[in-house]
Amino acid sequence: MDYSPYYFHRNVRPEYPEPEAGRVPRGRKKGISNVLLLVAVVVPVIAAIVAANAFTGGEVFSRLGSWLGGTDGAESYYVLIASKHSSEAEAVAYATIVRSSGGAGFVTQENEEYLVALATYSNREDAESVHDKNPGTEVMEVAAKYSALDKTDKSFASDAKKQFKAVYAEFETVQTEFAAGGISVSGAISALTPFRNDMLMLKNAAVENPDGDSLRIVDAYFSNADAVVSGAYSPDEFLPVLRYAMCAMVFASR
């Protein structure tokens, strides 16, 4: 559920003894043979995997990452949590205070608690740095698995993931520049509008590609990007709007 006023609802290697002079230790000779055999087997396999990955546009490496990665191959985002509440009403009220101070004020329910988010980061070090300056906050890792795309067309899902990452990256860049005073509201909107338009086109494609739950995640990205570029915000209002939209995108990507 969205609580923001900016939300627009849209449908040990072993040791060997030193060899006697003129004598080659059998253990080493055998070891070298084993290494050569291993190389002869492994190199062609690696070459085949690399070739298959190139042929499938990166799909093979993506799947290997999913099998071997600690978070199912997903990249992570880091959300700075300002507070936790047992009451939804308390969380919503506190979110208003957070927004008035420039934070996202994004509310999300996790199990039996309602969390109020300040901001999101693609880099843990950045999140930890801000956390250290704000006692009482907590860094929450969110793995972007894009589960809403699990049952949709693979080509569509692959393209959508690339676009989602690009949108978030641009929002993060603009947010950093705006917070530092390096860009105006109008300049930020100009930079973000093409990405909003990309999400609109992706949403139209999702409507024509109804398998799975793809429309839900695409709409989360589009509606929040649209809310940012189409609203008439003052400079004081704009930063919380940006941060809120980024939080919404991150949580939709789980």
LINTA-V523512 format. One record per backbone hydrogen bond with DSSP energy under -0.5 kcal/mol. CO is the residue of the C=O (numbers start at 1). NH is the residue of the N-H. E is the energy in kcal/mol with one decimal. If there is no record, write none. Layout:
# LINTA-V523512
<<CO	NH	E> <CO	NH	E>>
This chain:
# LINTA-V523512
<<4	7	-1.4> <7	9	-0.5> <20	23	-2.2> <23	25	-0.6> <25	29	-1.8> <26	30	-2.8> <27	31	-2.2> <28	32	-2.9> <29	33	-1.9> <30	34	-2.3> <31	35	-2.1> <32	36	-2.5> <33	37	-2.2> <34	38	-2.6> <35	39	-2.6> <36	40	-2.2> <37	41	-1.5> <38	42	-3.1> <39	43	-2.2> <41	45	-1.1> <42	46	-2.7> <43	47	-2.5> <44	48	-2.3> <45	49	-2.4> <46	50	-2.6> <47	51	-2.3> <48	52	-2.5> <49	53	-2.5> <50	54	-2.2> <51	55	-2.3> <52	56	-2.0> <53	58	-3.1> <54	57	-1.0> <56	59	-0.6> <58	62	-1.9> <59	63	-2.3> <60	64	-2.4> <61	65	-2.3> <62	66	-1.7> <63	67	-2.0> <64	68	-2.5> <65	69	-2.5> <69	72	-1.2> <71	74	-1.8> <75	144	-3.1> <77	79	-0.5> <77	142	-3.1> <78	121	-2.0> <79	81	-0.8> <79	140	-3.2> <80	82	-0.5> <80	118	-3.5> <80	119	-0.8> <81	138	-1.9> <83	116	-2.4> <85	114	-3.2> <87	91	-1.9> <88	92	-2.5> <89	93	-2.3> <90	94	-2.5> <91	95	-2.2> <92	96	-1.3> <93	97	-1.1> <94	98	-2.3> <95	99	-2.4> <96	100	-1.8> <97	101	-0.8> <98	101	-0.8> <98	103	-2.6> <99	102	-1.8> <106	117	-3.1> <108	110	-0.5> <108	115	-3.2> <110	113	-2.2> <113	110	-2.8> <113	115	-0.6> <114	85	-2.2> <115	108	-2.1> <115	117	-0.6> <116	82	-3.0> <116	83	-1.2> <117	105	-1.6> <117	106	-1.2> <118	104	-3.0> <119	80	-2.9> <121	78	-3.3> <123	127	-1.8> <124	128	-2.9> <125	129	-2.1> <126	130	-2.0> <127	131	-2.4> <128	132	-2.4> <129	133	-0.8> <130	133	-0.6> <130	134	-0.6> <131	134	-1.3> <134	137	-1.7> <138	81	-3.7> <138	140	-0.6> <140	79	-3.3> <141	143	-0.5> <142	77	-2.7> <143	145	-1.3> <144	75	-0.5> <146	149	-2.3> <147	150	-1.7> <148	213	-1.4> <149	152	-1.2> <153	157	-2.9> <154	158	-2.5> <155	159	-2.1> <156	160	-2.7> <157	161	-2.3> <158	162	-1.6> <159	163	-2.1> <160	164	-2.8> <161	165	-2.3> <162	166	-1.9> <163	167	-2.6> <164	168	-2.6> <165	169	-2.4> <166	170	-2.1> <167	171	-2.5> <168	172	-2.7> <169	173	-2.1> <170	174	-2.7> <171	175	-2.8> <172	176	-2.2> <173	177	-2.3> <174	178	-3.0> <175	179	-2.6> <176	180	-1.3> <177	182	-3.0> <177	183	-0.6> <178	181	-1.5> <184	188	-2.4> <185	189	-2.5> <186	190	-2.2> <187	191	-1.8> <188	192	-1.9> <189	193	-2.1> <190	194	-0.6> <192	195	-0.6> <192	196	-1.9> <193	197	-2.5> <194	198	-1.9> <195	199	-1.7> <196	200	-1.6> <197	201	-2.2> <198	202	-2.1> <199	203	-2.1> <200	204	-2.3> <201	205	-1.9> <202	206	-2.0> <203	207	-1.9> <204	208	-1.2> <206	209	-0.8> <211	214	-0.8> <213	216	-0.7> <213	217	-1.0> <214	218	-2.4> <215	219	-2.6> <216	220	-1.6> <217	221	-1.8> <218	222	-2.9> <219	223	-3.1> <220	224	-1.3> <221	225	-2.1> <222	226	-3.2> <223	227	-2.0> <224	228	-1.5> <225	229	-2.1> <226	230	-2.1> <227	231	-0.7> <231	233	-1.2> <234	237	-0.5> <234	238	-2.0> <235	239	-0.8> <237	241	-1.5> <238	242	-2.5> <239	243	-2.5> <240	244	-2.5> <241	245	-2.4> <242	246	-2.1> <243	247	-1.9> <244	248	-2.4> <245	249	-2.2> <246	250	-2.2> <247	251	-2.4> <248	252	-1.7> <249	253	-1.0> <250	253	-0.7> <251	254	-0.9> <253	146	-3.4>>
